[in-house]
Amino acid sequence: MKKYAIIPSGGKGNRFGGSTPKQYLKAKGKEMIAYTLEIFQNSLLIDEIIVAAEEEYHRMLENIKKKYGISKLTKIVKSGKERQDSVFMALSSLQAKDEDLIVVHDAVRPLLQLKTLNSIIESAKENKNAVAVITARDTLIQTVEENTVYLDRNKIHYIQTPQIFPYGTLKQAMALAYKQKFLGSDESILVNRAGYKINFVEGEFLNFKITSKSDFDLFLRLC
């Protein structure tokens, strides 16, 4: 069983602002995506890394590969219009077996801990898939017009990445989504819609997604 890491990196970061997508901004002299790639490079459980990115950044990614010794980065493919398209294009570039595991992780989650990644991969091997989540910590409310409902935070979870599925399962789920013209925000939605039970695994607070300048400032302090 091989384990392939797919890193969708086609986002333009419109909410972040600026002309350069945030995953290519430098923190302490190193591009954010380089931090992410190093996590997967350093995992003994990962065999190959595939990045889906806009073509204008392919040369930069090749330079990052060389500079930081990301030898497991075997393919840099063209990204699609949406995240789902980018993951699909990366998936389609593989000659994988149905039982091989596909590990999808956001380029802008550079603080994933190696031990957490390896733990989630082991859970996927045992339970057919695994999706990182964290349980809500704050008091949560839902407002409908003038009504306010307090939610049980113990039943609310934030979905993260990595999200890990067998190649055959993810390929089937994505094909169904395209057939039904459904666009999902992540892979777990597609696999769940295809009728599979999702194995949720506790992630970690540090593995936050960098979407705003304040997130990036926090990353600068932590990296």
Buried (B, 14 or more C-beta within 10 A) or exposed (E): EBBBBBBBBBBEBEEBEEEEBBBBBEBEEBBBBBBBBBBBBEBEBBBBBBBBBBEEBBEBBEEBBEEBEBEBBBBBBBBBEBBBBBBBBBBEBBEBEEEBBBBBBBBBBBBBEBEBBBBBBEBBBEBBBBBBBBEBEEEEEEEEEEEEEEEEEEEEBBBBBBBBBBBBBBBBBBEBBEEEEEBBEBBBBBBBBBEBEBBBBBBBEBBBBBBBEEBBEBBEEEE
